[in-house]
Amino acid sequence: MSDPTIQITARNSALVDTTAVMGLERSLGTVRCREYVEETIFQITEKLAKLEGALGREDLKSAHDYTVSLIGLSARIGLIRMGMVASDLIEVLGQEDLTAAHAVGSRLIRLGEESLFSLVRLGGDGV
């Protein structure tokens, strides 16, 4: 009998799907797009902090809820790899594997920060 394995799907994906951001700008206009992306960045930052706290307390239910939110938020603004790693974390949380949850959760938090910085750089002074 072998242990279940988690396939890491995000390794070679882009941090930001620029076509998603351009699509938002076309549909919302430049100013509204900037506001929308900035609000989403704030929400992602908040959820990442709460996820880190939940994992530290080993509160798997809250960690799951924050991760589900992060999947939706990352999809809104084209953060592809972040969404993939969040999906990996959902799978690990479902297996109630605390060691893997801490590892994948830490990866998600680092990748989330990297993705947000990448998105801000993409937009220049603003998003």
Backbone atoms as SQL, in Angstrom:
CREATE TABLE atoms (id INTEGER PRIMARY KEY, chain TEXT, resi INTEGER, resn TEXT, atom TEXT, x REAL, y REAL, z REAL);
INSERT INTO atoms VALUES
  (1, 'A', 1, 'MET', 'N', 0.846, -1.175, 0.000),
  (2, 'A', 1, 'MET', 'CA', 0.000, 0.000, 0.000),
  (3, 'A', 1, 'MET', 'C', 0.896, 1.243, 0.000),
  (4, 'A', 2, 'SER', 'N', 0.681, 2.139, -0.924),
  (5, 'A', 2, 'SER', 'CA', 1.530, 3.321, -1.004),
  (6, 'A', 2, 'SER', 'C', 0.763, 4.557, -0.533),
  (7, 'A', 3, 'ASP', 'N', 1.533, 5.551, -0.090),
  (8, 'A', 3, 'ASP', 'CA', 0.931, 6.811, 0.335),
  (9, 'A', 3, 'ASP', 'C', 0.446, 7.568, -0.885),
  (10, 'A', 4, 'PRO', 'N', -0.656, 8.322, -0.735),
  (11, 'A', 4, 'PRO', 'CA', -1.108, 9.145, -1.851),
  (12, 'A', 4, 'PRO', 'C', -0.087, 10.240, -2.128),
  (13, 'A', 5, 'THR', 'N', 0.074, 10.583, -3.375),
  (14, 'A', 5, 'THR', 'CA', 1.010, 11.642, -3.739),
  (15, 'A', 5, 'THR', 'C', 0.245, 12.818, -4.309),
  (16, 'A', 6, 'ILE', 'N', 0.827, 13.977, -4.168),
  (17, 'A', 6, 'ILE', 'CA', 0.241, 15.208, -4.685),
  (18, 'A', 6, 'ILE', 'C', 1.069, 15.631, -5.891),
  (19, 'A', 7, 'GLN', 'N', 0.421, 15.798, -7.012),
  (20, 'A', 7, 'GLN', 'CA', 1.092, 16.274, -8.220),
  (21, 'A', 7, 'GLN', 'C', 1.194, 17.794, -8.143),
  (22, 'A', 8, 'ILE', 'N', 2.393, 18.323, -8.171),
  (23, 'A', 8, 'ILE', 'CA', 2.590, 19.768, -8.164),
  (24, 'A', 8, 'ILE', 'C', 2.412, 20.256, -9.598),
  (25, 'A', 9, 'THR', 'N', 1.306, 20.954, -9.829),
  (26, 'A', 9, 'THR', 'CA', 0.948, 21.344, -11.190),
  (27, 'A', 9, 'THR', 'C', 1.462, 22.718, -11.573),
  (28, 'A', 10, 'ALA', 'N', 1.870, 23.515, -10.605),
  (29, 'A', 10, 'ALA', 'CA', 2.139, 24.925, -10.874),
  (30, 'A', 10, 'ALA', 'C', 3.565, 25.231, -11.299),
  (31, 'A', 11, 'ARG', 'N', 4.435, 24.283, -11.252),
  (32, 'A', 11, 'ARG', 'CA', 5.859, 24.546, -11.406),
  (33, 'A', 11, 'ARG', 'C', 6.212, 25.348, -12.659),
  (34, 'A', 12, 'ASN', 'N', 5.602, 25.070, -13.799),
  (35, 'A', 12, 'ASN', 'CA', 6.014, 25.712, -15.041),
  (36, 'A', 12, 'ASN', 'C', 4.999, 26.700, -15.607),
  (37, 'A', 13, 'SER', 'N', 4.036, 27.112, -14.807),
  (38, 'A', 13, 'SER', 'CA', 3.021, 28.044, -15.282),
  (39, 'A', 13, 'SER', 'C', 3.452, 29.484, -15.043),
  (40, 'A', 14, 'ALA', 'N', 2.872, 30.400, -15.809),
  (41, 'A', 14, 'ALA', 'CA', 3.154, 31.819, -15.646),
  (42, 'A', 14, 'ALA', 'C', 2.587, 32.315, -14.320),
  (43, 'A', 15, 'LEU', 'N', 3.221, 33.326, -13.740),
  (44, 'A', 15, 'LEU', 'CA', 2.696, 33.915, -12.509),
  (45, 'A', 15, 'LEU', 'C', 1.402, 34.681, -12.780),
  (46, 'A', 16, 'VAL', 'N', 1.392, 35.459, -13.856),
  (47, 'A', 16, 'VAL', 'CA', 0.240, 36.291, -14.181),
  (48, 'A', 16, 'VAL', 'C', -0.192, 36.024, -15.609),
  (49, 'A', 17, 'ASP', 'N', -1.470, 35.781, -15.787),
  (50, 'A', 17, 'ASP', 'CA', -2.039, 35.643, -17.126),
  (51, 'A', 17, 'ASP', 'C', -2.363, 37.052, -17.619),
  (52, 'A', 18, 'THR', 'N', -1.463, 37.593, -18.438),
  (53, 'A', 18, 'THR', 'CA', -1.642, 38.977, -18.891),
  (54, 'A', 18, 'THR', 'C', -2.891, 39.146, -19.745),
  (55, 'A', 19, 'THR', 'N', -3.330, 38.108, -20.417),
  (56, 'A', 19, 'THR', 'CA', -4.559, 38.240, -21.213),
  (57, 'A', 19, 'THR', 'C', -5.767, 38.446, -20.302),
  (58, 'A', 20, 'ALA', 'N', -5.754, 37.867, -19.107),
  (59, 'A', 20, 'ALA', 'CA', -6.855, 38.079, -18.156),
  (60, 'A', 20, 'ALA', 'C', -6.876, 39.532, -17.701),
  (61, 'A', 21, 'VAL', 'N', -5.700, 40.083, -17.418),
  (62, 'A', 21, 'VAL', 'CA', -5.622, 41.475, -16.975),
  (63, 'A', 21, 'VAL', 'C', -6.044, 42.411, -18.105),
  (64, 'A', 22, 'MET', 'N', -5.588, 42.127, -19.319),
  (65, 'A', 22, 'MET', 'CA', -5.983, 42.976, -20.458),
  (66, 'A', 22, 'MET', 'C', -7.478, 42.872, -20.710),
  (67, 'A', 23, 'GLY', 'N', -8.053, 41.686, -20.537),
  (68, 'A', 23, 'GLY', 'CA', -9.487, 41.511, -20.688),
  (69, 'A', 23, 'GLY', 'C', -10.266, 42.324, -19.668),
  (70, 'A', 24, 'LEU', 'N', -9.778, 42.344, -18.441),
  (71, 'A', 24, 'LEU', 'CA', -10.408, 43.168, -17.404),
  (72, 'A', 24, 'LEU', 'C', -10.350, 44.644, -17.786),
  (73, 'A', 25, 'GLU', 'N', -9.207, 45.072, -18.280),
  (74, 'A', 25, 'GLU', 'CA', -9.054, 46.479, -18.649),
  (75, 'A', 25, 'GLU', 'C', -9.990, 46.857, -19.797),
  (76, 'A', 26, 'ARG', 'N', -10.127, 45.942, -20.762),
  (77, 'A', 26, 'ARG', 'CA', -11.048, 46.209, -21.881),
  (78, 'A', 26, 'ARG', 'C', -12.494, 46.283, -21.401),
  (79, 'A', 27, 'SER', 'N', -12.881, 45.390, -20.506),
  (80, 'A', 27, 'SER', 'CA', -14.278, 45.354, -20.089),
  (81, 'A', 27, 'SER', 'C', -14.627, 46.394, -19.026),
  (82, 'A', 28, 'LEU', 'N', -13.666, 46.734, -18.166),
  (83, 'A', 28, 'LEU', 'CA', -13.959, 47.667, -17.078),
  (84, 'A', 28, 'LEU', 'C', -13.459, 49.082, -17.331),
  (85, 'A', 29, 'GLY', 'N', -12.525, 49.224, -18.238),
  (86, 'A', 29, 'GLY', 'CA', -11.869, 50.512, -18.426),
  (87, 'A', 29, 'GLY', 'C', -10.644, 50.576, -17.521),
  (88, 'A', 30, 'THR', 'N', -9.726, 51.443, -17.850),
  (89, 'A', 30, 'THR', 'CA', -8.448, 51.492, -17.147),
  (90, 'A', 30, 'THR', 'C', -8.594, 51.822, -15.667),
  (91, 'A', 31, 'VAL', 'N', -9.343, 52.856, -15.347),
  (92, 'A', 31, 'VAL', 'CA', -9.463, 53.290, -13.953),
  (93, 'A', 31, 'VAL', 'C', -10.179, 52.236, -13.113),
  (94, 'A', 32, 'ARG', 'N', -11.304, 51.751, -13.596),
  (95, 'A', 32, 'ARG', 'CA', -12.062, 50.739, -12.834),
  (96, 'A', 32, 'ARG', 'C', -11.271, 49.432, -12.718),
  (97, 'A', 33, 'CYS', 'N', -10.543, 49.072, -13.756),
  (98, 'A', 33, 'CYS', 'CA', -9.699, 47.876, -13.713),
  (99, 'A', 33, 'CYS', 'C', -8.646, 48.027, -12.625),
  (100, 'A', 34, 'ARG', 'N', -8.001, 49.176, -12.574),
  (101, 'A', 34, 'ARG', 'CA', -6.980, 49.421, -11.551),
  (102, 'A', 34, 'ARG', 'C', -7.577, 49.286, -10.158),
  (103, 'A', 35, 'GLU', 'N', -8.753, 49.879, -9.949),
  (104, 'A', 35, 'GLU', 'CA', -9.425, 49.786, -8.646),
  (105, 'A', 35, 'GLU', 'C', -9.767, 48.336, -8.303),
  (106, 'A', 36, 'TYR', 'N', -10.284, 47.615, -9.285),
  (107, 'A', 36, 'TYR', 'CA', -10.682, 46.213, -9.097),
  (108, 'A', 36, 'TYR', 'C', -9.481, 45.348, -8.725),
  (109, 'A', 37, 'VAL', 'N', -8.384, 45.523, -9.438),
  (110, 'A', 37, 'VAL', 'CA', -7.172, 44.743, -9.177),
  (111, 'A', 37, 'VAL', 'C', -6.592, 45.115, -7.817),
  (112, 'A', 38, 'GLU', 'N', -6.566, 46.406, -7.485),
  (113, 'A', 38, 'GLU', 'CA', -6.048, 46.827, -6.189),
  (114, 'A', 38, 'GLU', 'C', -6.882, 46.260, -5.046),
  (115, 'A', 39, 'GLU', 'N', -8.196, 46.269, -5.175),
  (116, 'A', 39, 'GLU', 'CA', -9.066, 45.692, -4.143),
  (117, 'A', 39, 'GLU', 'C', -8.831, 44.186, -4.019),
  (118, 'A', 40, 'THR', 'N', -8.668, 43.509, -5.143),
  (119, 'A', 40, 'THR', 'CA', -8.417, 42.069, -5.120),
  (120, 'A', 40, 'THR', 'C', -7.059, 41.768, -4.486),
  (121, 'A', 41, 'ILE', 'N', -6.050, 42.578, -4.783),
  (122, 'A', 41, 'ILE', 'CA', -4.734, 42.416, -4.164),
  (123, 'A', 41, 'ILE', 'C', -4.850, 42.555, -2.646),
  (124, 'A', 42, 'PHE', 'N', -5.606, 43.543, -2.184),
  (125, 'A', 42, 'PHE', 'CA', -5.812, 43.726, -0.748),
  (126, 'A', 42, 'PHE', 'C', -6.464, 42.484, -0.140),
  (127, 'A', 43, 'GLN', 'N', -7.498, 41.973, -0.795),
  (128, 'A', 43, 'GLN', 'CA', -8.197, 40.794, -0.277),
  (129, 'A', 43, 'GLN', 'C', -7.286, 39.564, -0.255),
  (130, 'A', 44, 'ILE', 'N', -6.479, 39.394, -1.299),
  (131, 'A', 44, 'ILE', 'CA', -5.552, 38.263, -1.335),
  (132, 'A', 44, 'ILE', 'C', -4.536, 38.374, -0.199),
  (133, 'A', 45, 'THR', 'N', -4.000, 39.565, 0.004),
  (134, 'A', 45, 'THR', 'CA', -3.034, 39.784, 1.076),
  (135, 'A', 45, 'THR', 'C', -3.641, 39.431, 2.430),
  (136, 'A', 46, 'GLU', 'N', -4.865, 39.860, 2.638),
  (137, 'A', 46, 'GLU', 'CA', -5.570, 39.574, 3.890),
  (138, 'A', 46, 'GLU', 'C', -5.804, 38.067, 4.071),
  (139, 'A', 47, 'LYS', 'N', -6.253, 37.396, 3.016),
  (140, 'A', 47, 'LYS', 'CA', -6.509, 35.947, 3.098),
  (141, 'A', 47, 'LYS', 'C', -5.221, 35.160, 3.309),
  (142, 'A', 48, 'LEU', 'N', -4.126, 35.586, 2.675),
  (143, 'A', 48, 'LEU', 'CA', -2.848, 34.903, 2.880),
  (144, 'A', 48, 'LEU', 'C', -2.408, 34.994, 4.342),
  (145, 'A', 49, 'ALA', 'N', -2.584, 36.170, 4.948),
  (146, 'A', 49, 'ALA', 'CA', -2.224, 36.341, 6.361),
  (147, 'A', 49, 'ALA', 'C', -3.104, 35.460, 7.248),
  (148, 'A', 50, 'LYS', 'N', -4.396, 35.420, 6.947),
  (149, 'A', 50, 'LYS', 'CA', -5.308, 34.593, 7.740),
  (150, 'A', 50, 'LYS', 'C', -5.014, 33.101, 7.540),
  (151, 'A', 51, 'LEU', 'N', -4.657, 32.724, 6.331),
  (152, 'A', 51, 'LEU', 'CA', -4.291, 31.334, 6.064),
  (153, 'A', 51, 'LEU', 'C', -3.065, 30.950, 6.869),
  (154, 'A', 52, 'GLU', 'N', -2.074, 31.804, 6.881),
  (155, 'A', 52, 'GLU', 'CA', -0.855, 31.532, 7.647),
  (156, 'A', 52, 'GLU', 'C', -1.188, 31.332, 9.126),
  (157, 'A', 53, 'GLY', 'N', -2.063, 32.171, 9.663),
  (158, 'A', 53, 'GLY', 'CA', -2.475, 32.026, 11.052),
  (159, 'A', 53, 'GLY', 'C', -3.220, 30.727, 11.305),
  (160, 'A', 54, 'ALA', 'N', -4.137, 30.378, 10.393),
  (161, 'A', 54, 'ALA', 'CA', -4.915, 29.142, 10.539),
  (162, 'A', 54, 'ALA', 'C', -4.005, 27.919, 10.505),
  (163, 'A', 55, 'LEU', 'N', -3.038, 27.921, 9.600),
  (164, 'A', 55, 'LEU', 'CA', -2.102, 26.795, 9.537),
  (165, 'A', 55, 'LEU', 'C', -1.259, 26.726, 10.808),
  (166, 'A', 56, 'GLY', 'N', -0.869, 27.875, 11.330),
  (167, 'A', 56, 'GLY', 'CA', -0.098, 27.904, 12.567),
  (168, 'A', 56, 'GLY', 'C', -0.881, 27.336, 13.746),
  (169, 'A', 57, 'ARG', 'N', -2.191, 27.559, 13.746),
  (170, 'A', 57, 'ARG', 'CA', -3.061, 27.013, 14.803),
  (171, 'A', 57, 'ARG', 'C', -3.525, 25.598, 14.493),
  (172, 'A', 58, 'GLU', 'N', -3.154, 25.107, 13.310),
  (173, 'A', 58, 'GLU', 'CA', -3.591, 23.801, 12.808),
  (174, 'A', 58, 'GLU', 'C', -5.115, 23.721, 12.711),
  (175, 'A', 59, 'ASP', 'N', -5.713, 24.836, 12.324),
  (176, 'A', 59, 'ASP', 'CA', -7.159, 24.946, 12.113),
  (177, 'A', 59, 'ASP', 'C', -7.429, 24.642, 10.637),
  (178, 'A', 60, 'LEU', 'N', -7.601, 23.370, 10.325),
  (179, 'A', 60, 'LEU', 'CA', -7.728, 22.939, 8.938),
  (180, 'A', 60, 'LEU', 'C', -9.003, 23.451, 8.274),
  (181, 'A', 61, 'LYS', 'N', -10.085, 23.586, 9.028),
  (182, 'A', 61, 'LYS', 'CA', -11.354, 24.081, 8.463),
  (183, 'A', 61, 'LYS', 'C', -11.188, 25.528, 7.991),
  (184, 'A', 62, 'SER', 'N', -10.629, 26.372, 8.848),
  (185, 'A', 62, 'SER', 'CA', -10.403, 27.770, 8.450),
  (186, 'A', 62, 'SER', 'C', -9.398, 27.856, 7.309),
  (187, 'A', 63, 'ALA', 'N', -8.330, 27.054, 7.382),
  (188, 'A', 63, 'ALA', 'CA', -7.335, 27.043, 6.306),
  (189, 'A', 63, 'ALA', 'C', -7.999, 26.671, 4.989),
  (190, 'A', 64, 'HIS', 'N', -8.887, 25.696, 5.025),
  (191, 'A', 64, 'HIS', 'CA', -9.620, 25.288, 3.824),
  (192, 'A', 64, 'HIS', 'C', -10.460, 26.449, 3.294),
  (193, 'A', 65, 'ASP', 'N', -11.196, 27.112, 4.168),
  (194, 'A', 65, 'ASP', 'CA', -12.063, 28.217, 3.747),
  (195, 'A', 65, 'ASP', 'C', -11.252, 29.362, 3.130),
  (196, 'A', 66, 'TYR', 'N', -10.143, 29.728, 3.767),
  (197, 'A', 66, 'TYR', 'CA', -9.301, 30.802, 3.222),
  (198, 'A', 66, 'TYR', 'C', -8.710, 30.397, 1.874),
  (199, 'A', 67, 'THR', 'N', -8.354, 29.134, 1.742),
  (200, 'A', 67, 'THR', 'CA', -7.766, 28.652, 0.494),
  (201, 'A', 67, 'THR', 'C', -8.790, 28.670, -0.633),
  (202, 'A', 68, 'VAL', 'N', -10.019, 28.285, -0.343),
  (203, 'A', 68, 'VAL', 'CA', -11.085, 28.358, -1.357),
  (204, 'A', 68, 'VAL', 'C', -11.258, 29.802, -1.822),
  (205, 'A', 69, 'SER', 'N', -11.248, 30.730, -0.876),
  (206, 'A', 69, 'SER', 'CA', -11.351, 32.155, -1.237),
  (207, 'A', 69, 'SER', 'C', -10.186, 32.581, -2.119),
  (208, 'A', 70, 'LEU', 'N', -8.988, 32.110, -1.782),
  (209, 'A', 70, 'LEU', 'CA', -7.807, 32.467, -2.570),
  (210, 'A', 70, 'LEU', 'C', -7.880, 31.932, -3.995),
  (211, 'A', 71, 'ILE', 'N', -8.477, 30.769, -4.167),
  (212, 'A', 71, 'ILE', 'CA', -8.638, 30.228, -5.523),
  (213, 'A', 71, 'ILE', 'C', -9.493, 31.171, -6.358),
  (214, 'A', 72, 'GLY', 'N', -10.601, 31.599, -5.798),
  (215, 'A', 72, 'GLY', 'CA', -11.480, 32.519, -6.524),
  (216, 'A', 72, 'GLY', 'C', -10.845, 33.870, -6.775),
  (217, 'A', 73, 'LEU', 'N', -10.186, 34.412, -5.767),
  (218, 'A', 73, 'LEU', 'CA', -9.547, 35.716, -5.913),
  (219, 'A', 73, 'LEU', 'C', -8.425, 35.688, -6.938),
  (220, 'A', 74, 'SER', 'N', -7.622, 34.634, -6.909),
  (221, 'A', 74, 'SER', 'CA', -6.507, 34.556, -7.856),
  (222, 'A', 74, 'SER', 'C', -7.017, 34.404, -9.285),
  (223, 'A', 75, 'ALA', 'N', -8.126, 33.699, -9.460),
  (224, 'A', 75, 'ALA', 'CA', -8.696, 33.534, -10.801),
  (225, 'A', 75, 'ALA', 'C', -9.216, 34.865, -11.348),
  (226, 'A', 76, 'ARG', 'N', -9.709, 35.721, -10.469),
  (227, 'A', 76, 'ARG', 'CA', -10.246, 37.026, -10.883),
  (228, 'A', 76, 'ARG', 'C', -9.241, 37.856, -11.661),
  (229, 'A', 77, 'ILE', 'N', -7.969, 37.780, -11.231),
  (230, 'A', 77, 'ILE', 'CA', -6.966, 38.680, -11.803),
  (231, 'A', 77, 'ILE', 'C', -5.817, 37.929, -12.473),
  (232, 'A', 78, 'GLY', 'N', -6.051, 36.677, -12.829),
  (233, 'A', 78, 'GLY', 'CA', -5.100, 35.945, -13.646),
  (234, 'A', 78, 'GLY', 'C', -3.848, 35.459, -12.951),
  (235, 'A', 79, 'LEU', 'N', -3.928, 35.146, -11.658),
  (236, 'A', 79, 'LEU', 'CA', -2.765, 34.614, -10.947),
  (237, 'A', 79, 'LEU', 'C', -2.803, 33.092, -11.024),
  (238, 'A', 80, 'ILE', 'N', -2.329, 32.587, -12.135),
  (239, 'A', 80, 'ILE', 'CA', -2.479, 31.182, -12.509),
  (240, 'A', 80, 'ILE', 'C', -1.792, 30.234, -11.530),
  (241, 'A', 81, 'ARG', 'N', -0.504, 30.422, -11.323),
  (242, 'A', 81, 'ARG', 'CA', 0.235, 29.481, -10.456),
  (243, 'A', 81, 'ARG', 'C', -0.289, 29.518, -9.034),
  (244, 'A', 82, 'MET', 'N', -0.647, 30.687, -8.582),
  (245, 'A', 82, 'MET', 'CA', -1.175, 30.802, -7.232),
  (246, 'A', 82, 'MET', 'C', -2.448, 29.960, -7.081),
  (247, 'A', 83, 'GLY', 'N', -3.312, 30.036, -8.065),
  (248, 'A', 83, 'GLY', 'CA', -4.533, 29.238, -8.040),
  (249, 'A', 83, 'GLY', 'C', -4.239, 27.744, -8.067),
  (250, 'A', 84, 'MET', 'N', -3.229, 27.352, -8.817),
  (251, 'A', 84, 'MET', 'CA', -2.862, 25.934, -8.884),
  (252, 'A', 84, 'MET', 'C', -2.328, 25.425, -7.554),
  (253, 'A', 85, 'VAL', 'N', -1.462, 26.220, -6.918),
  (254, 'A', 85, 'VAL', 'CA', -0.911, 25.794, -5.630),
  (255, 'A', 85, 'VAL', 'C', -2.015, 25.792, -4.568),
  (256, 'A', 86, 'ALA', 'N', -2.932, 26.744, -4.645),
  (257, 'A', 86, 'ALA', 'CA', -4.060, 26.748, -3.708),
  (258, 'A', 86, 'ALA', 'C', -4.901, 25.483, -3.886),
  (259, 'A', 87, 'SER', 'N', -5.084, 25.051, -5.119),
  (260, 'A', 87, 'SER', 'CA', -5.812, 23.798, -5.373),
  (261, 'A', 87, 'SER', 'C', -5.053, 22.604, -4.795),
  (262, 'A', 88, 'ASP', 'N', -3.729, 22.622, -4.899),
  (263, 'A', 88, 'ASP', 'CA', -2.914, 21.573, -4.284),
  (264, 'A', 88, 'ASP', 'C', -3.115, 21.568, -2.774),
  (265, 'A', 89, 'LEU', 'N', -3.194, 22.763, -2.173),
  (266, 'A', 89, 'LEU', 'CA', -3.387, 22.850, -0.728),
  (267, 'A', 89, 'LEU', 'C', -4.750, 22.295, -0.322),
  (268, 'A', 90, 'ILE', 'N', -5.773, 22.560, -1.116),
  (269, 'A', 90, 'ILE', 'CA', -7.109, 22.004, -0.830),
  (270, 'A', 90, 'ILE', 'C', -7.021, 20.479, -0.768),
  (271, 'A', 91, 'GLU', 'N', -6.300, 19.900, -1.711),
  (272, 'A', 91, 'GLU', 'CA', -6.163, 18.449, -1.747),
  (273, 'A', 91, 'GLU', 'C', -5.452, 17.927, -0.497),
  (274, 'A', 92, 'VAL', 'N', -4.379, 18.578, -0.106),
  (275, 'A', 92, 'VAL', 'CA', -3.616, 18.170, 1.075),
  (276, 'A', 92, 'VAL', 'C', -4.460, 18.347, 2.342),
  (277, 'A', 93, 'LEU', 'N', -5.182, 19.444, 2.428),
  (278, 'A', 93, 'LEU', 'CA', -6.037, 19.672, 3.597),
  (279, 'A', 93, 'LEU', 'C', -7.107, 18.590, 3.702),
  (280, 'A', 94, 'GLY', 'N', -7.621, 18.151, 2.564),
  (281, 'A', 94, 'GLY', 'CA', -8.614, 17.081, 2.548),
  (282, 'A', 94, 'GLY', 'C', -8.065, 15.771, 3.077),
  (283, 'A', 95, 'GLN', 'N', -6.765, 15.582, 2.934),
  (284, 'A', 95, 'GLN', 'CA', -6.115, 14.373, 3.449),
  (285, 'A', 95, 'GLN', 'C', -5.713, 14.521, 4.914),
  (286, 'A', 96, 'GLU', 'N', -5.917, 15.723, 5.456),
  (287, 'A', 96, 'GLU', 'CA', -5.572, 16.040, 6.849),
  (288, 'A', 96, 'GLU', 'C', -4.112, 15.721, 7.170),
  (289, 'A', 97, 'ASP', 'N', -3.243, 15.993, 6.213),
  (290, 'A', 97, 'ASP', 'CA', -1.804, 15.784, 6.379),
  (291, 'A', 97, 'ASP', 'C', -1.186, 17.119, 6.796),
  (292, 'A', 98, 'LEU', 'N', -0.960, 17.291, 8.108),
  (293, 'A', 98, 'LEU', 'CA', -0.463, 18.569, 8.626),
  (294, 'A', 98, 'LEU', 'C', 0.909, 18.934, 8.096),
  (295, 'A', 99, 'THR', 'N', 1.785, 17.959, 7.962),
  (296, 'A', 99, 'THR', 'CA', 3.136, 18.241, 7.462),
  (297, 'A', 99, 'THR', 'C', 3.067, 18.780, 6.039),
  (298, 'A', 100, 'ALA', 'N', 2.315, 18.094, 5.193),
  (299, 'A', 100, 'ALA', 'CA', 2.171, 18.547, 3.808),
  (300, 'A', 100, 'ALA', 'C', 1.418, 19.866, 3.744),
  (301, 'A', 101, 'ALA', 'N', 0.416, 20.044, 4.597),
  (302, 'A', 101, 'ALA', 'CA', -0.356, 21.298, 4.598),
  (303, 'A', 101, 'ALA', 'C', 0.546, 22.477, 4.933),
  (304, 'A', 102, 'HIS', 'N', 1.440, 22.293, 5.909),
  (305, 'A', 102, 'HIS', 'CA', 2.371, 23.374, 6.246),
  (306, 'A', 102, 'HIS', 'C', 3.314, 23.663, 5.079),
  (307, 'A', 103, 'ALA', 'N', 3.809, 22.628, 4.431),
  (308, 'A', 103, 'ALA', 'CA', 4.734, 22.810, 3.310),
  (309, 'A', 103, 'ALA', 'C', 4.048, 23.492, 2.128),
  (310, 'A', 104, 'VAL', 'N', 2.886, 22.981, 1.734),
  (311, 'A', 104, 'VAL', 'CA', 2.183, 23.557, 0.578),
  (312, 'A', 104, 'VAL', 'C', 1.643, 24.938, 0.935),
  (313, 'A', 105, 'GLY', 'N', 1.178, 25.106, 2.165),
  (314, 'A', 105, 'GLY', 'CA', 0.700, 26.420, 2.606),
  (315, 'A', 105, 'GLY', 'C', 1.806, 27.463, 2.572),
  (316, 'A', 106, 'SER', 'N', 2.985, 27.094, 3.022),
  (317, 'A', 106, 'SER', 'CA', 4.126, 28.018, 2.971),
  (318, 'A', 106, 'SER', 'C', 4.473, 28.370, 1.533),
  (319, 'A', 107, 'ARG', 'N', 4.420, 27.380, 0.670),
  (320, 'A', 107, 'ARG', 'CA', 4.679, 27.621, -0.758),
  (321, 'A', 107, 'ARG', 'C', 3.634, 28.578, -1.325),
  (322, 'A', 108, 'LEU', 'N', 2.377, 28.378, -0.957),
  (323, 'A', 108, 'LEU', 'CA', 1.309, 29.249, -1.442),
  (324, 'A', 108, 'LEU', 'C', 1.515, 30.687, -0.971),
  (325, 'A', 109, 'ILE', 'N', 1.898, 30.854, 0.255),
  (326, 'A', 109, 'ILE', 'CA', 2.111, 32.206, 0.789),
  (327, 'A', 109, 'ILE', 'C', 3.271, 32.892, 0.065),
  (328, 'A', 110, 'ARG', 'N', 4.385, 32.183, -0.115),
  (329, 'A', 110, 'ARG', 'CA', 5.530, 32.764, -0.849),
  (330, 'A', 110, 'ARG', 'C', 5.149, 33.086, -2.285),
  (331, 'A', 111, 'LEU', 'N', 4.466, 32.144, -2.933),
  (332, 'A', 111, 'LEU', 'CA', 4.073, 32.339, -4.320),
  (333, 'A', 111, 'LEU', 'C', 3.045, 33.464, -4.445),
  (334, 'A', 112, 'GLY', 'N', 2.157, 33.559, -3.464),
  (335, 'A', 112, 'GLY', 'CA', 1.180, 34.643, -3.472),
  (336, 'A', 112, 'GLY', 'C', 1.849, 35.997, -3.444),
  (337, 'A', 113, 'GLU', 'N', 2.826, 36.140, -2.547),
  (338, 'A', 113, 'GLU', 'CA', 3.569, 37.399, -2.477),
  (339, 'A', 113, 'GLU', 'C', 4.292, 37.685, -3.786),
  (340, 'A', 114, 'GLU', 'N', 4.958, 36.673, -4.326),
  (341, 'A', 114, 'GLU', 'CA', 5.687, 36.829, -5.590),
  (342, 'A', 114, 'GLU', 'C', 4.729, 37.201, -6.729),
  (343, 'A', 115, 'SER', 'N', 3.572, 36.566, -6.763),
  (344, 'A', 115, 'SER', 'CA', 2.585, 36.833, -7.811),
  (345, 'A', 115, 'SER', 'C', 2.054, 38.260, -7.715),
  (346, 'A', 116, 'LEU', 'N', 1.784, 38.713, -6.492),
  (347, 'A', 116, 'LEU', 'CA', 1.271, 40.074, -6.317),
  (348, 'A', 116, 'LEU', 'C', 2.306, 41.104, -6.732),
  (349, 'A', 117, 'PHE', 'N', 3.577, 40.883, -6.365),
  (350, 'A', 117, 'PHE', 'CA', 4.630, 41.795, -6.799),
  (351, 'A', 117, 'PHE', 'C', 4.747, 41.801, -8.320),
  (352, 'A', 118, 'SER', 'N', 4.646, 40.648, -8.926),
  (353, 'A', 118, 'SER', 'CA', 4.717, 40.536, -10.378),
  (354, 'A', 118, 'SER', 'C', 3.568, 41.302, -11.033),
  (355, 'A', 119, 'LEU', 'N', 2.390, 41.173, -10.469),
  (356, 'A', 119, 'LEU', 'CA', 1.223, 41.879, -11.004),
  (357, 'A', 119, 'LEU', 'C', 1.392, 43.387, -10.894),
  (358, 'A', 120, 'VAL', 'N', 1.896, 43.857, -9.769),
  (359, 'A', 120, 'VAL', 'CA', 2.116, 45.293, -9.590),
  (360, 'A', 120, 'VAL', 'C', 3.178, 45.783, -10.554),
  (361, 'A', 121, 'ARG', 'N', 4.261, 45.021, -10.729),
  (362, 'A', 121, 'ARG', 'CA', 5.308, 45.408, -11.699),
  (363, 'A', 121, 'ARG', 'C', 4.738, 45.480, -13.107),
  (364, 'A', 122, 'LEU', 'N', 3.836, 44.561, -13.419),
  (365, 'A', 122, 'LEU', 'CA', 3.217, 44.533, -14.751),
  (366, 'A', 122, 'LEU', 'C', 2.473, 45.837, -15.022),
  (367, 'A', 123, 'GLY', 'N', 1.880, 46.396, -13.962),
  (368, 'A', 123, 'GLY', 'CA', 1.096, 47.621, -14.128),
  (369, 'A', 123, 'GLY', 'C', 1.898, 48.890, -13.981),
  (370, 'A', 124, 'GLY', 'N', 3.194, 48.821, -13.719),
  (371, 'A', 124, 'GLY', 'CA', 3.997, 50.019, -13.547),
  (372, 'A', 124, 'GLY', 'C', 3.756, 50.625, -12.183),
  (373, 'A', 125, 'ASP', 'N', 3.465, 51.918, -12.126),
  (374, 'A', 125, 'ASP', 'CA', 3.237, 52.598, -10.851),
  (375, 'A', 125, 'ASP', 'C', 1.961, 52.123, -10.173),
  (376, 'A', 126, 'GLY', 'N', 0.967, 51.783, -10.949),
  (377, 'A', 126, 'GLY', 'CA', -0.286, 51.259, -10.428),
  (378, 'A', 126, 'GLY', 'C', -0.586, 49.997, -11.191),
  (379, 'A', 127, 'VAL', 'N', -1.708, 49.409, -10.906),
  (380, 'A', 127, 'VAL', 'CA', -2.074, 48.174, -11.618),
  (381, 'A', 127, 'VAL', 'C', -3.003, 48.517, -12.731);
